[in-house]
């Protein structure tokens, strides 16, 4: 059956096939969460977010929603079906028999929670306590897809307990400094332990038959192994980026644009031994252009490298944040048509253009882009 905006079909195997149906997040009721082990490790020592928590100011929520709505309309104007989450009350505490935290987070970045592989959408475990219930923002859509697509498989990874045993207490010190954090990243010593499987969906990139997963703050080795056992028809590869002192989510570090071409954050280069599978299969890895900004926006967790957090609409078309002029120029030189999207004032709510979307349908099938691994 060919795709139609009126007929829901869940199907997406990679990051670049023509996008036809997508979820775009909302900034509704977004909170800066209270301190907790995984979150504290992520916030840099000099960040303006240290010691702050609570509902974000309404004017910033309204501005972020304006930009997200505009982005959704840009996609619709290109013939792409856009669905939106139904925000839960993020001021509610997250409480289980194992932990309590005084508020939740938001629903701007569906890419963090939802991983689409073929006809399956998988809800990730998540590794922050404040994000334990975040999947509930997307449940109305999952129920709708279930009703409308008889081939859709809605899966949820085992919910973790997130006790203190899941986190290294050493990471909580404010006196560690970036140098020691970089050494720990090189040694693959992260805030999360191997107590139980943990992964965020945004640590996974889809290359058809192959899934590339970042081991870092939000995904541990047991999480990678869980994905390997779950996606039994795929090859699952672990990567890490030693130059990143706060390794959370792969999509501001390693960005595939089309078969054979990836841009890589020059401060967080993929190690040589991990490049082999790409080079052996004629993939080119190029350094990304520098960000246009020296600092992130106010009250933003992410780095300036959200410049790389682009959304590929098809192998020749890419959405780039409007102010990221150097990244846009590079995409143009790489043969991509650039669609400018204003989103910087929404970065603080969960990330960039890739983060704030989750695939539902891309044209195409599951292909093997690494035949030398067969």
NORKA-V594196 format. One record per residue. N is the residue number from 1. PHI is phi in degrees with one decimal (NA if undefined). Layout:
n->N phi->PHI
n->N phi->PHI
This chain:
n->1 phi->NA
n->2 phi->-73.6
n->3 phi->-71.7
n->4 phi->-142.2
n->5 phi->-61.4
n->6 phi->-87.4
n->7 phi->-115.6
n->8 phi->-71.1
n->9 phi->-133.9
n->10 phi->-95.2
n->11 phi->-167.2
n->12 phi->-161.0
n->13 phi->-112.8
n->14 phi->-154.3
n->15 phi->-97.3
n->16 phi->-136.5
n->17 phi->-59.0
n->18 phi->-54.2
n->19 phi->-82.8
n->20 phi->-122.2
n->21 phi->-151.3
n->22 phi->-147.2
n->23 phi->-99.8
n->24 phi->-116.1
n->25 phi->-72.9
n->26 phi->-128.6
n->27 phi->-95.0
n->28 phi->-49.1
n->29 phi->54.4
n->30 phi->-71.8
n->31 phi->-118.8
n->32 phi->-80.9
n->33 phi->-72.7
n->34 phi->-66.3
n->35 phi->-61.8
n->36 phi->-158.2
n->37 phi->-55.7
n->38 phi->-66.6
n->39 phi->-71.0
n->40 phi->-59.3
n->41 phi->-66.3
n->42 phi->-79.0
n->43 phi->-78.3
n->44 phi->-58.7
n->45 phi->-57.7
n->46 phi->-97.0
n->47 phi->-72.7
n->48 phi->-73.2
n->49 phi->-89.8
n->50 phi->-61.6
n->51 phi->80.6
n->52 phi->-108.6
n->53 phi->-158.1
n->54 phi->129.9
n->55 phi->-63.8
n->56 phi->-69.1
n->57 phi->-56.1
n->58 phi->-59.3
n->59 phi->-66.0
n->60 phi->-74.7
n->61 phi->-62.9
n->62 phi->-62.3
n->63 phi->-65.7
n->64 phi->-62.8
n->65 phi->-64.5
n->66 phi->-59.0
n->67 phi->-68.7
n->68 phi->-65.2
n->69 phi->-63.6
n->70 phi->-63.0
n->71 phi->-61.4
n->72 phi->-57.5
n->73 phi->-68.9
n->74 phi->-61.0
n->75 phi->-66.9
n->76 phi->-61.1
n->77 phi->-64.4
n->78 phi->-94.6
n->79 phi->85.4
n->80 phi->-94.7
n->81 phi->-76.1
n->82 phi->-123.0
n->83 phi->-111.3
n->84 phi->-127.6
n->85 phi->-72.0
n->86 phi->-107.3
n->87 phi->-66.3
n->88 phi->-85.4
n->89 phi->-82.9
n->90 phi->-77.9
n->91 phi->-77.4
n->92 phi->-65.9
n->93 phi->-67.1
n->94 phi->-101.9
n->95 phi->-132.2
n->96 phi->-131.4
n->97 phi->-60.8
n->98 phi->-105.7
n->99 phi->-156.6
n->100 phi->-142.7
n->101 phi->-137.5
n->102 phi->-76.4
n->103 phi->-155.2
n->104 phi->-108.5
n->105 phi->-118.8
n->106 phi->170.7
n->107 phi->-140.1
n->108 phi->-77.5
n->109 phi->-107.3
n->110 phi->-60.6
n->111 phi->-62.1
n->112 phi->-69.2
n->113 phi->-103.8
n->114 phi->-110.5
n->115 phi->-116.8
n->116 phi->-97.0
n->117 phi->-131.6
n->118 phi->64.5
n->119 phi->-94.2
n->120 phi->-108.9
n->121 phi->-115.8
n->122 phi->-106.8
n->123 phi->-84.0
n->124 phi->-71.7
n->125 phi->-66.4
n->126 phi->66.3
n->127 phi->-125.8
n->128 phi->-101.1
n->129 phi->-63.1
n->130 phi->-66.9
n->131 phi->-110.2
n->132 phi->-57.9
n->133 phi->-98.9
n->134 phi->-63.2
n->135 phi->-57.5
n->136 phi->-63.8
n->137 phi->-61.1
n->138 phi->-107.0
n->139 phi->-61.2
n->140 phi->-57.5
n->141 phi->-68.4
n->142 phi->-62.4
n->143 phi->-65.5
n->144 phi->-63.4
n->145 phi->-63.1
n->146 phi->-60.4
n->147 phi->-70.6
n->148 phi->-97.3
n->149 phi->-128.2
n->150 phi->-70.4
n->151 phi->-95.9
n->152 phi->-69.9
n->153 phi->-112.4
n->154 phi->-97.9
n->155 phi->-122.4
n->156 phi->-135.1
n->157 phi->-68.8
n->158 phi->-57.3
n->159 phi->-67.9
n->160 phi->-77.5
n->161 phi->-79.3
n->162 phi->54.9
n->163 phi->-76.2
n->164 phi->-60.9
n->165 phi->-67.5
n->166 phi->-80.6
n->167 phi->-131.8
n->168 phi->-79.4
n->169 phi->-65.5
n->170 phi->-56.2
n->171 phi->-73.7
n->172 phi->-81.2
n->173 phi->-68.5
n->174 phi->-84.3
n->175 phi->-101.1
n->176 phi->-67.9
n->177 phi->85.0
n->178 phi->-65.8
n->179 phi->-58.8
n->180 phi->-69.8
n->181 phi->-61.6
n->182 phi->-63.6
n->183 phi->-63.6
n->184 phi->-62.2
n->185 phi->-62.5
n->186 phi->-64.0
n->187 phi->-85.5
n->188 phi->60.3
n->189 phi->-105.6
n->190 phi->-116.9
n->191 phi->-64.8
n->192 phi->-85.0
n->193 phi->-91.6
n->194 phi->-105.9
n->195 phi->-62.1
n->196 phi->-157.9
n->197 phi->-63.9
n->198 phi->-133.4
n->199 phi->-159.0
n->200 phi->-100.9
n->201 phi->-61.6
n->202 phi->-75.5
n->203 phi->-90.4
n->204 phi->-114.3
n->205 phi->-112.8
n->206 phi->-105.7
n->207 phi->-123.9
n->208 phi->65.2
n->209 phi->-69.7
n->210 phi->-114.0
n->211 phi->-115.7
n->212 phi->-108.5
n->213 phi->-122.9
n->214 phi->-84.3
n->215 phi->-90.4
n->216 phi->-167.1
n->217 phi->-64.8
n->218 phi->-103.4
n->219 phi->-133.6
n->220 phi->-100.1
n->221 phi->-67.3
n->222 phi->-66.5
n->223 phi->-64.6
n->224 phi->-61.9
n->225 phi->-64.4
n->226 phi->-61.3
n->227 phi->-61.8
n->228 phi->-62.5
n->229 phi->-72.9
n->230 phi->-76.5
n->231 phi->-93.9
n->232 phi->-70.4
n->233 phi->-91.9
n->234 phi->-110.8
n->235 phi->-98.3
n->236 phi->-110.6
n->237 phi->-117.8
n->238 phi->-93.7
n->239 phi->-128.0
n->240 phi->-148.7
n->241 phi->-129.0
n->242 phi->-58.8
n->243 phi->-80.3
n->244 phi->-106.0
n->245 phi->-75.1
n->246 phi->-131.1
n->247 phi->-73.7
n->248 phi->-132.8
n->249 phi->70.4
n->250 phi->-87.6
n->251 phi->-85.9
n->252 phi->-117.8
n->253 phi->-131.2
n->254 phi->-143.1
n->255 phi->-128.7
n->256 phi->-74.0
n->257 phi->-105.6
n->258 phi->-167.2
n->259 phi->-55.0
n->260 phi->97.0
n->261 phi->-140.9
n->262 phi->-133.6
n->263 phi->-103.0
n->264 phi->-124.3
n->265 phi->-56.9
n->266 phi->-67.7
n->267 phi->-86.9
n->268 phi->-134.9
n->269 phi->-70.6
n->270 phi->-63.3
n->271 phi->-58.2
n->272 phi->-55.4
n->273 phi->-65.3
n->274 phi->-85.2
n->275 phi->-79.5
n->276 phi->-56.0
n->277 phi->-61.9
n->278 phi->-76.1
n->279 phi->-64.8
n->280 phi->-65.9
n->281 phi->-117.4
n->282 phi->65.3
n->283 phi->-90.0
n->284 phi->-104.4
n->285 phi->-115.6
n->286 phi->-114.0
n->287 phi->-67.9
n->288 phi->-70.7
n->289 phi->-63.6
n->290 phi->-70.0
n->291 phi->-63.7
n->292 phi->-83.3
n->293 phi->-118.4
n->294 phi->-87.6
n->295 phi->-138.1
n->296 phi->-72.7
n->297 phi->-64.3
n->298 phi->-59.1
n->299 phi->53.8
n->300 phi->-118.0
n->301 phi->-72.0
n->302 phi->-81.7
n->303 phi->-88.4
n->304 phi->-64.7
n->305 phi->-78.0
n->306 phi->-61.0
n->307 phi->-53.5
n->308 phi->-84.2
n->309 phi->-81.8
n->310 phi->-101.1
n->311 phi->-114.2
n->312 phi->-82.6
n->313 phi->-90.0
n->314 phi->-166.8
n->315 phi->-60.1
n->316 phi->-119.5
n->317 phi->-135.7
n->318 phi->-141.6
n->319 phi->-87.9
n->320 phi->-127.4
n->321 phi->-60.2
n->322 phi->-57.1
n->323 phi->-81.4
n->324 phi->-85.6
n->325 phi->-67.0
n->326 phi->-71.9
n->327 phi->-67.8
n->328 phi->-63.1
n->329 phi->-61.9
n->330 phi->-64.8
n->331 phi->-59.7
n->332 phi->-60.9
n->333 phi->-67.9
n->334 phi->-84.5
n->335 phi->88.5
n->336 phi->-102.6
n->337 phi->-76.3
n->338 phi->-98.3
n->339 phi->-104.3
n->340 phi->-78.6
n->341 phi->-132.8
n->342 phi->-79.9
n->343 phi->-146.8
n->344 phi->-54.5
n->345 phi->-71.7
n->346 phi->-104.7
n->347 phi->-52.4
n->348 phi->-63.4
n->349 phi->-88.7
n->350 phi->148.0
n->351 phi->130.5
n->352 phi->-102.7
n->353 phi->-68.6
n->354 phi->-75.3
n->355 phi->-59.4
n->356 phi->-83.5
n->357 phi->-129.7
n->358 phi->-143.1
n->359 phi->-64.7
n->360 phi->-113.8
n->361 phi->-141.0
n->362 phi->-124.1
n->363 phi->-61.0
n->364 phi->112.6
n->365 phi->-125.2
n->366 phi->-79.1
n->367 phi->-113.6
n->368 phi->-100.1
n->369 phi->-91.8
n->370 phi->-132.0
n->371 phi->-61.7
n->372 phi->-70.0
n->373 phi->-85.4
n->374 phi->-62.9
